[in-house]
Amino acid sequence: MSFGMMGTDREERINYERMREYRLARTREQMEKFGIGTLVSWEAWDIRYISGAYVTVPTRWIEGQYCILPRNGDPHVFAFPSFSPYAVRKKMPWLKDKIWAPASHIKLARTVDDLSPVVNQIADVIAEHGLTNEPVGLDGTQSELLLQEAFGKKGIKIVDAKPAMFQARKIKNQDEIECCRMACTISDAAFTDMRAAIKPGVKECELMGIGMNRLYALGCDETMEFVVASGPRTNPLWIDYTDRMVHEGDHVIIDINGASFNGYKSCYYRTFVCGKATQQQKETYEECRAMMYAGMSGIKAGNTTWDVCKNWPDSPQYWGYDNWDEVMGYALGHGLGISLHEFPFMFPATAKDNPVTLEEGMVLAIENWTGKKDGGKDGVRLEENIVVTKDGYELLTNYPVDELIECPL
Protein backbone atom coordinates (compact mmCIF):
# COMPACT_ATOMS: atom_id res chain seq x y z
CA MET A 1 0.00 0.00 0.00
CA SER A 2 2.03 2.96 1.32
CA PHE A 3 -0.53 5.75 1.12
CA GLY A 4 -1.49 8.62 3.37
CA MET A 5 -2.93 8.53 6.86
CA MET A 6 -6.33 10.04 6.12
CA GLY A 7 -9.42 8.12 5.13
CA THR A 8 -10.46 8.45 1.51
CA ASP A 9 -13.11 7.14 -0.84
CA ARG A 10 -10.78 6.72 -3.82
CA GLU A 11 -7.95 4.48 -2.57
CA GLU A 12 -7.74 1.25 -0.61
CA ARG A 13 -5.71 2.14 2.47
CA ILE A 14 -5.46 0.61 5.92
CA ASN A 15 -8.63 -1.38 6.49
CA TYR A 16 -9.03 -1.39 10.26
CA GLU A 17 -12.08 -3.64 10.26
CA ARG A 18 -10.15 -6.24 8.27
CA MET A 19 -7.19 -5.84 10.64
CA ARG A 20 -9.31 -6.37 13.76
CA GLU A 21 -11.00 -9.43 12.25
CA TYR A 22 -7.63 -10.89 11.26
CA ARG A 23 -6.16 -10.38 14.74
CA LEU A 24 -9.16 -11.93 16.44
CA ALA A 25 -9.03 -14.95 14.12
CA ARG A 26 -5.30 -15.37 14.78
CA THR A 27 -5.94 -15.31 18.53
CA ARG A 28 -8.73 -17.87 18.36
CA GLU A 29 -6.58 -20.13 16.17
CA GLN A 30 -3.79 -20.17 18.77
CA MET A 31 -6.24 -20.67 21.63
CA GLU A 32 -7.38 -23.81 19.84
CA LYS A 33 -3.79 -25.01 19.32
CA PHE A 34 -2.82 -24.37 22.94
CA GLY A 35 -6.02 -25.85 24.37
CA ILE A 36 -7.26 -22.60 25.94
CA GLY A 37 -11.00 -22.30 26.49
CA THR A 38 -10.97 -18.69 27.71
CA LEU A 39 -8.15 -16.17 27.45
CA VAL A 40 -7.87 -13.32 29.95
CA SER A 41 -5.31 -10.60 29.28
CA TRP A 42 -4.10 -7.65 31.33
CA GLU A 43 -1.33 -6.98 28.78
CA ALA A 44 -2.02 -3.63 27.09
CA TRP A 45 -0.64 -4.81 23.72
CA ASP A 46 -2.81 -7.93 23.71
CA ILE A 47 -5.95 -6.14 24.88
CA ARG A 48 -5.53 -3.91 21.84
CA TYR A 49 -4.67 -6.83 19.56
CA ILE A 50 -7.76 -8.79 20.59
CA SER A 51 -10.31 -6.00 20.91
CA GLY A 52 -8.96 -2.70 19.58
CA ALA A 53 -9.28 -1.16 23.05
CA TYR A 54 -6.49 1.21 24.10
CA VAL A 55 -5.14 1.08 27.64
CA THR A 56 -3.43 4.41 28.33
CA VAL A 57 0.15 4.33 29.59
CA PRO A 58 -0.51 5.83 33.06
CA THR A 59 -3.17 3.21 33.85
CA ARG A 60 -1.19 0.09 32.90
CA TRP A 61 0.85 -0.54 36.03
CA ILE A 62 -2.05 -1.30 38.37
CA GLU A 63 -3.50 -3.99 36.06
CA GLY A 64 -6.93 -2.53 36.38
CA GLN A 65 -8.04 -3.18 32.81
CA TYR A 66 -8.42 -6.48 31.02
CA CYS A 67 -10.25 -8.34 28.30
CA ILE A 68 -11.80 -11.81 28.24
CA LEU A 69 -12.00 -13.85 25.04
CA PRO A 70 -14.08 -17.03 25.18
CA ARG A 71 -13.01 -19.30 22.34
CA ASN A 72 -16.67 -19.60 21.28
CA GLY A 73 -17.66 -15.98 21.84
CA ASP A 74 -16.87 -12.31 21.35
CA PRO A 75 -14.30 -10.29 23.32
CA HIS A 76 -15.50 -8.83 26.61
CA VAL A 77 -13.60 -5.66 27.53
CA PHE A 78 -13.24 -4.26 31.02
CA ALA A 79 -11.39 -1.03 30.35
CA PHE A 80 -11.74 2.74 30.62
CA PRO A 81 -10.31 4.95 27.87
CA SER A 82 -13.28 6.91 29.19
CA PHE A 83 -14.67 6.58 32.70
CA SER A 84 -18.05 5.91 31.08
CA PRO A 85 -18.34 2.43 29.53
CA TYR A 86 -21.52 3.65 27.82
CA ALA A 87 -19.53 6.31 25.97
CA VAL A 88 -16.91 3.75 24.96
CA ARG A 89 -19.59 1.44 23.55
CA LYS A 90 -20.61 4.16 21.10
CA LYS A 91 -17.01 4.59 19.93
CA MET A 92 -16.34 0.85 19.50
CA PRO A 93 -19.45 -0.73 17.92
CA TRP A 94 -17.55 -3.85 16.79
CA LEU A 95 -17.45 -4.96 20.45
CA LYS A 96 -21.26 -5.29 20.43
CA ASP A 97 -21.72 -3.43 23.74
CA LYS A 98 -19.54 -5.97 25.60
CA ILE A 99 -17.69 -3.20 27.45
CA TRP A 100 -17.91 -2.75 31.21
CA ALA A 101 -16.10 -1.04 34.03
CA PRO A 102 -13.47 -3.29 35.64
CA ALA A 103 -14.15 -4.53 39.16
CA SER A 104 -10.79 -3.63 40.74
CA HIS A 105 -7.04 -3.23 40.26
CA ILE A 106 -5.52 -6.65 40.78
CA LYS A 107 -1.91 -5.51 41.19
CA LEU A 108 -2.95 -3.87 44.46
CA ALA A 109 -4.43 -7.13 45.77
CA ARG A 110 -2.66 -8.67 48.77
CA THR A 111 -4.83 -11.73 49.34
CA VAL A 112 -6.93 -14.15 47.33
CA ASP A 113 -10.07 -12.57 48.78
CA ASP A 114 -8.99 -9.18 47.39
CA LEU A 115 -9.25 -10.72 43.92
CA SER A 116 -12.83 -11.91 44.36
CA PRO A 117 -14.54 -9.05 42.45
CA VAL A 118 -12.37 -9.59 39.35
CA VAL A 119 -12.43 -13.39 39.54
CA ASN A 120 -16.21 -13.39 39.87
CA GLN A 121 -16.50 -11.06 36.86
CA ILE A 122 -14.35 -13.41 34.79
CA ALA A 123 -16.03 -16.58 36.08
CA ASP A 124 -19.44 -15.24 35.06
CA VAL A 125 -18.30 -14.82 31.45
CA ILE A 126 -16.69 -18.26 31.45
CA ALA A 127 -19.89 -19.87 32.75
CA GLU A 128 -22.04 -17.93 30.28
CA HIS A 129 -20.13 -19.61 27.44
CA GLY A 130 -20.09 -23.08 29.00
CA LEU A 131 -16.30 -23.17 29.36
CA THR A 132 -15.90 -23.78 33.10
CA ASN A 133 -14.28 -27.17 32.51
CA GLU A 134 -11.71 -25.86 30.02
CA PRO A 135 -8.37 -24.20 30.90
CA VAL A 136 -8.25 -20.45 31.32
CA GLY A 137 -5.16 -18.79 29.86
CA LEU A 138 -3.77 -15.84 31.82
CA ASP A 139 -1.69 -13.21 30.04
CA GLY A 140 0.16 -10.13 31.22
CA THR A 141 -0.36 -10.26 34.97
CA GLN A 142 2.08 -10.27 37.86
CA SER A 143 -0.58 -11.72 40.15
CA GLU A 144 -0.66 -15.12 38.48
CA LEU A 145 -0.05 -17.14 41.67
CA LEU A 146 -2.86 -15.42 43.55
CA LEU A 147 -5.17 -15.76 40.54
CA GLN A 148 -4.34 -19.44 40.19
CA GLU A 149 -5.37 -20.00 43.80
CA ALA A 150 -8.51 -17.90 43.41
CA PHE A 151 -9.65 -19.69 40.26
CA GLY A 152 -8.70 -23.03 41.79
CA LYS A 153 -11.31 -22.46 44.48
CA LYS A 154 -13.88 -22.35 41.68
CA GLY A 155 -12.50 -25.52 40.08
CA ILE A 156 -11.03 -23.63 37.12
CA LYS A 157 -7.63 -24.68 35.74
CA ILE A 158 -5.13 -21.95 34.87
CA VAL A 159 -2.48 -22.07 32.09
CA ASP A 160 0.00 -19.56 30.68
CA ALA A 161 -1.37 -17.75 27.61
CA LYS A 162 1.76 -15.74 26.72
CA PRO A 163 3.11 -18.34 24.25
CA ALA A 164 -0.21 -18.40 22.43
CA MET A 165 -0.25 -14.62 22.08
CA PHE A 166 3.36 -14.55 20.85
CA GLN A 167 2.39 -17.02 18.13
CA ALA A 168 -0.79 -15.13 17.26
CA ARG A 169 1.03 -11.84 16.76
CA LYS A 170 4.05 -13.12 14.84
CA ILE A 171 2.48 -12.96 11.33
CA LYS A 172 1.11 -9.58 10.24
CA ASN A 173 -1.50 -8.95 7.56
CA GLN A 174 -1.20 -6.14 5.02
CA ASP A 175 -2.89 -3.61 7.30
CA GLU A 176 -0.59 -4.31 10.25
CA ILE A 177 2.43 -4.05 7.97
CA GLU A 178 1.20 -0.71 6.68
CA CYS A 179 0.84 0.56 10.24
CA CYS A 180 4.46 -0.48 10.90
CA ARG A 181 5.50 1.31 7.70
CA MET A 182 3.71 4.47 8.85
CA ALA A 183 5.50 4.33 12.21
CA CYS A 184 8.83 4.11 10.40
CA THR A 185 7.94 6.94 8.00
CA ILE A 186 6.96 9.19 10.90
CA SER A 187 10.28 8.28 12.51
CA ASP A 188 12.08 9.41 9.34
CA ALA A 189 10.61 12.87 9.86
CA ALA A 190 11.73 12.89 13.49
CA PHE A 191 15.27 11.91 12.45
CA THR A 192 15.28 14.79 9.97
CA ASP A 193 14.34 17.32 12.65
CA MET A 194 16.88 15.96 15.11
CA ARG A 195 19.64 15.89 12.52
CA ALA A 196 19.08 19.58 11.82
CA ALA A 197 19.39 20.31 15.54
CA ILE A 198 22.66 18.43 16.14
CA LYS A 199 25.09 21.26 16.86
CA PRO A 200 27.69 21.84 19.56
CA GLY A 201 25.88 22.57 22.82
CA VAL A 202 22.58 20.88 22.10
CA LYS A 203 21.61 18.48 24.88
CA GLU A 204 20.61 14.88 24.45
CA CYS A 205 17.30 15.62 26.19
CA GLU A 206 16.66 18.52 23.79
CA LEU A 207 17.11 16.21 20.83
CA MET A 208 14.64 13.76 22.30
CA GLY A 209 12.11 16.56 22.80
CA ILE A 210 12.50 17.67 19.19
CA GLY A 211 11.96 14.12 17.96
CA MET A 212 8.98 13.51 20.24
CA ASN A 213 7.33 16.70 19.02
CA ARG A 214 7.50 15.52 15.42
CA LEU A 215 6.20 12.03 16.24
CA TYR A 216 3.12 13.32 18.03
CA ALA A 217 2.54 16.08 15.47
CA LEU A 218 2.38 13.42 12.74
CA GLY A 219 -0.07 11.19 14.52
CA CYS A 220 1.71 8.82 16.90
CA ASP A 221 -0.68 7.64 19.60
CA GLU A 222 2.17 7.01 22.03
CA THR A 223 5.92 6.59 22.05
CA MET A 224 8.62 5.39 24.41
CA GLU A 225 11.63 7.44 25.42
CA PHE A 226 14.42 7.40 22.84
CA VAL A 227 17.97 6.32 23.13
CA VAL A 228 20.00 9.50 22.66
CA ALA A 229 23.66 8.82 23.44
CA SER A 230 26.51 11.12 22.44
CA GLY A 231 30.29 11.17 22.55
CA PRO A 232 31.75 8.76 25.12
CA ARG A 233 28.25 7.47 25.91
CA THR A 234 28.28 5.70 22.54
CA ASN A 235 31.17 3.39 23.55
CA PRO A 236 30.13 1.42 25.48
CA LEU A 237 26.61 2.21 24.41
CA TRP A 238 24.17 3.70 26.89
CA ILE A 239 20.51 3.14 26.05
CA ASP A 240 19.01 6.17 27.81
CA TYR A 241 19.38 9.94 27.47
CA THR A 242 20.83 12.63 29.73
CA ASP A 243 21.42 16.38 29.74
CA ARG A 244 24.90 15.90 28.26
CA MET A 245 25.80 18.56 25.67
CA VAL A 246 26.98 17.40 22.27
CA HIS A 247 30.52 18.43 21.27
CA GLU A 248 31.95 18.93 17.81
CA GLY A 249 33.12 15.60 16.44
CA ASP A 250 30.86 13.53 18.69
CA HIS A 251 28.91 10.55 17.49
CA VAL A 252 25.22 10.83 18.32
CA ILE A 253 23.29 7.57 18.41
CA ILE A 254 19.49 7.83 18.34
CA ASP A 255 16.97 5.01 18.60
CA ILE A 256 13.35 5.91 17.93
CA ASN A 257 12.03 2.90 19.78
CA GLY A 258 8.33 2.59 20.27
CA ALA A 259 6.97 5.29 17.99
CA SER A 260 3.44 3.96 17.66
CA PHE A 261 1.03 4.42 14.76
CA ASN A 262 -2.35 2.94 15.68
CA GLY A 263 -0.50 0.66 18.06
CA TYR A 264 2.29 -0.52 15.74
CA LYS A 265 5.87 0.31 16.58
CA SER A 266 9.17 1.32 15.06
CA CYS A 267 12.51 0.30 16.58
CA TYR A 268 14.98 2.28 14.57
CA TYR A 269 18.63 3.26 15.23
CA ARG A 270 20.75 5.70 13.25
CA THR A 271 24.16 7.18 14.04
CA PHE A 272 25.15 10.81 13.32
CA VAL A 273 28.31 12.85 13.78
CA CYS A 274 28.36 16.48 14.88
CA GLY A 275 30.33 18.17 12.11
CA LYS A 276 32.73 16.37 9.76
CA ALA A 277 33.48 12.68 10.22
CA THR A 278 37.05 11.45 10.52
CA GLN A 279 38.31 8.54 8.47
CA GLN A 280 38.35 6.35 11.57
CA GLN A 281 34.74 7.22 12.33
CA LYS A 282 33.75 6.37 8.76
CA GLU A 283 35.51 3.00 8.97
CA THR A 284 33.88 2.11 12.29
CA TYR A 285 30.52 3.04 10.82
CA GLU A 286 31.02 0.91 7.71
CA GLU A 287 32.03 -2.04 9.90
CA CYS A 288 28.68 -1.82 11.70
CA ARG A 289 26.63 -1.27 8.55
CA ALA A 290 28.29 -4.23 6.78
CA MET A 291 27.67 -6.44 9.83
CA MET A 292 23.99 -5.56 9.94
CA TYR A 293 23.45 -6.22 6.24
CA ALA A 294 25.43 -9.46 6.39
CA GLY A 295 22.91 -10.70 8.92
CA MET A 296 20.00 -9.44 6.85
CA SER A 297 21.29 -11.38 3.83
CA GLY A 298 20.09 -14.54 5.58
CA ILE A 299 16.49 -13.35 5.79
CA LYS A 300 13.81 -14.99 3.69
CA ALA A 301 10.85 -17.24 4.35
CA GLY A 302 12.02 -20.76 5.13
CA ASN A 303 15.39 -19.70 6.50
CA THR A 304 15.94 -19.60 10.24
CA THR A 305 17.17 -17.13 12.81
CA TRP A 306 20.52 -18.94 12.68
CA ASP A 307 20.84 -17.96 8.99
CA VAL A 308 20.90 -14.38 10.28
CA CYS A 309 23.11 -14.81 13.33
CA LYS A 310 25.75 -17.03 11.69
CA ASN A 311 26.84 -14.04 9.60
CA TRP A 312 27.83 -12.08 12.71
CA PRO A 313 30.96 -12.45 14.85
CA ASP A 314 31.01 -15.88 16.51
CA SER A 315 32.70 -14.72 19.70
CA PRO A 316 32.11 -11.92 22.22
CA GLN A 317 35.84 -11.23 21.98
CA TYR A 318 35.13 -9.37 18.74
CA TRP A 319 33.80 -6.60 21.00
CA GLY A 320 36.55 -7.10 23.58
CA TYR A 321 34.60 -9.20 26.10
CA ASP A 322 34.69 -12.83 27.21
CA ASN A 323 31.03 -13.32 28.06
CA TRP A 324 28.11 -13.28 25.62
CA ASP A 325 25.89 -11.81 28.34
CA GLU A 326 27.95 -8.62 28.22
CA VAL A 327 27.49 -8.09 24.48
CA MET A 328 24.14 -9.70 23.74
CA GLY A 329 22.67 -6.35 22.82
CA TYR A 330 25.35 -5.71 20.20
CA ALA A 331 24.09 -8.24 17.63
CA LEU A 332 20.44 -9.18 17.80
CA GLY A 333 17.09 -9.32 16.11
CA HIS A 334 13.53 -9.42 17.32
CA GLY A 335 9.97 -9.39 16.13
CA LEU A 336 8.21 -6.04 15.98
CA GLY A 337 4.57 -5.06 15.86
CA ILE A 338 1.96 -4.00 18.36
CA SER A 339 4.69 -4.27 21.01
CA LEU A 340 8.33 -3.28 20.71
CA HIS A 341 9.68 -6.81 21.19
CA GLU A 342 7.81 -9.77 19.73
CA PHE A 343 8.52 -13.32 18.62
CA PRO A 344 10.99 -14.40 17.27
CA PHE A 345 14.12 -13.34 19.15
CA MET A 346 17.59 -14.02 17.77
CA PHE A 347 21.07 -13.89 19.34
CA PRO A 348 24.31 -15.46 18.09
CA ALA A 349 24.83 -17.36 21.36
CA THR A 350 21.49 -19.19 21.20
CA ALA A 351 20.21 -19.21 17.62
CA LYS A 352 22.30 -22.19 16.43
CA ASP A 353 20.86 -24.58 19.00
CA ASN A 354 17.37 -23.06 19.01
CA PRO A 355 16.65 -21.79 15.49
CA VAL A 356 13.24 -20.37 14.61
CA THR A 357 11.94 -20.61 11.05
CA LEU A 358 11.24 -17.28 9.39
CA GLU A 359 7.82 -16.88 7.78
CA GLU A 360 6.28 -14.48 5.29
CA GLY A 361 4.62 -11.60 7.07
CA MET A 362 6.97 -11.50 10.06
CA VAL A 363 8.11 -7.96 10.85
CA LEU A 364 11.64 -7.94 12.27
CA ALA A 365 14.10 -5.44 13.70
CA ILE A 366 17.80 -6.20 13.06
CA GLU A 367 20.33 -4.21 15.07
CA ASN A 368 24.09 -4.14 15.56
CA TRP A 369 26.75 -2.13 17.39
CA THR A 370 30.41 -1.66 16.65
CA GLY A 371 33.09 -0.05 18.78
CA LYS A 372 36.43 -0.93 20.30
CA LYS A 373 36.73 -1.72 24.00
CA ASP A 374 40.18 -0.16 24.14
CA GLY A 375 40.98 2.95 22.13
CA GLY A 376 38.52 5.34 20.56
CA LYS A 377 35.42 6.82 22.14
CA ASP A 378 33.11 6.33 19.18
CA GLY A 379 30.49 3.62 18.93
CA VAL A 380 28.06 3.01 16.07
CA ARG A 381 24.57 1.54 16.37
CA LEU A 382 22.31 0.83 13.40
CA GLU A 383 18.98 -0.89 12.99
CA GLU A 384 16.61 -1.73 10.18
CA ASN A 385 12.97 -2.83 10.28
CA ILE A 386 11.94 -5.32 7.62
CA VAL A 387 9.10 -7.56 6.46
CA VAL A 388 10.02 -11.16 5.66
CA THR A 389 9.04 -12.09 2.10
CA LYS A 390 9.13 -15.29 0.08
CA ASP A 391 12.46 -14.41 -1.54
CA GLY A 392 14.04 -12.07 1.02
CA TYR A 393 12.77 -9.00 2.79
CA GLU A 394 11.22 -5.59 2.27
CA LEU A 395 12.71 -2.60 4.07
CA LEU A 396 10.34 -0.46 6.12
CA THR A 397 13.08 1.89 7.35
CA ASN A 398 14.33 4.29 4.69
CA TYR A 399 16.42 6.92 6.47
CA PRO A 400 19.91 7.07 4.86
CA VAL A 401 22.26 4.35 6.08
CA ASP A 402 24.94 3.97 3.41
CA GLU A 403 27.41 6.23 5.22
CA LEU A 404 27.86 8.02 8.52
CA ILE A 405 25.46 10.97 8.58
CA GLU A 406 27.29 14.27 9.02
CA CYS A 407 25.56 17.25 10.63
CA PRO A 408 27.15 20.45 9.29
CA LEU A 409 28.03 23.13 11.81
CORHU-V560825 format. One record per pair of residues at least 12 apart in sequence whose ideal C-beta (glycine too) atoms are under 6 Angstrom apart, sorted by the first residue. I is the first residue (numbers start at 1). GAP is how many residues later the second one is. Records with the same first field share a line. If there is no record, write none. Layout:
I->GAP ; GAP
This chain:
1->177
5->214
14->161 ; 164
15->160
18->157
19->156
20->32
22->151
23->26
26->142
27->23 ; 141
30->134 ; 137 ; 138
31->40
34->130
36->99 ; 101
37->34 ; 94 ; 97 ; 98
38->32 ; 88 ; 93 ; 98
39->30 ; 98 ; 122
40->28 ; 82 ; 98
41->26 ; 98 ; 99
42->21 ; 24 ; 98 ; 99
43->96 ; 97
44->16
45->293 ; 294
46->93 ; 119
47->20
48->215
49->289
50->17 ; 19 ; 25
51->16 ; 24 ; 26
53->24 ; 26
54->27
62->43 ; 45
63->43 ; 44 ; 78
64->38 ; 41
65->14 ; 37
66->12
68->54 ; 57
70->59 ; 61
72->57
73->56
74->22 ; 24
76->22 ; 49
77->18 ; 22
78->22 ; 24
85->14 ; 15 ; 16
103->14 ; 15 ; 18
104->13 ; 14
106->12 ; 37
112->34 ; 37 ; 38
115->31 ; 35
119->31
123->31
135->22 ; 24
136->20 ; 22
137->22 ; 24
138->20 ; 23
139->22 ; 23 ; 26
166->177
169->168 ; 173
170->173 ; 192
171->190
172->189 ; 191
177->210
179->82 ; 83 ; 85
180->84 ; 183 ; 216
181->215
182->79
183->76 ; 78 ; 81 ; 82 ; 83
184->82 ; 201 ; 212 ; 213
186->29 ; 32 ; 73
187->69 ; 72 ; 79 ; 81
188->211
189->25 ; 29
190->21 ; 24 ; 25 ; 66
191->79 ; 208
193->17 ; 21
194->13 ; 16 ; 17
195->212
197->13
198->54 ; 74 ; 76 ; 209
200->47 ; 48
201->44
202->44
203->40 ; 42
204->24 ; 26 ; 37 ; 38 ; 40
205->36 ; 38
207->21
208->18 ; 20 ; 33
215->44
220->39 ; 40
221->39
222->38
223->35 ; 36 ; 37
224->33 ; 34
226->29 ; 30
227->12 ; 28
228->13 ; 26
229->24
230->14 ; 16 ; 20 ; 22
231->16 ; 19
232->145
234->17 ; 19 ; 145
235->136 ; 142 ; 143 ; 144
237->132 ; 142 ; 144
246->28
248->26 ; 27
249->26
250->24
251->20 ; 22 ; 127
252->20
253->18 ; 128
254->16
255->14
256->12
258->82
263->75
264->74
265->71 ; 75
267->69 ; 73 ; 98
268->115 ; 129
269->98 ; 112 ; 113 ; 114
270->129
271->109 ; 110
272->133 ; 135
273->131 ; 133
274->133
275->134
277->127 ; 129
281->97
282->122
284->86 ; 94 ; 96
285->95 ; 119
287->83
288->80 ; 82 ; 92 ; 94
289->93
291->77
292->76 ; 90
294->17
295->13 ; 16 ; 17 ; 71
296->70
298->13
299->94
300->91 ; 92
301->57 ; 58 ; 59 ; 87 ; 89
303->55
304->51 ; 53
305->39 ; 41 ; 46 ; 50 ; 51
306->45 ; 46 ; 49
308->25 ; 38
309->37 ; 39 ; 42
312->19 ; 36
320->53
324->25
328->19
330->39
331->17 ; 37
332->15
333->13 ; 31 ; 33
334->31
336->27 ; 29 ; 49
337->26
344->12
358->30
360->28 ; 30
362->26
363->24
364->22
365->18 ; 20
366->18
367->16
369->12
384->13
385->12
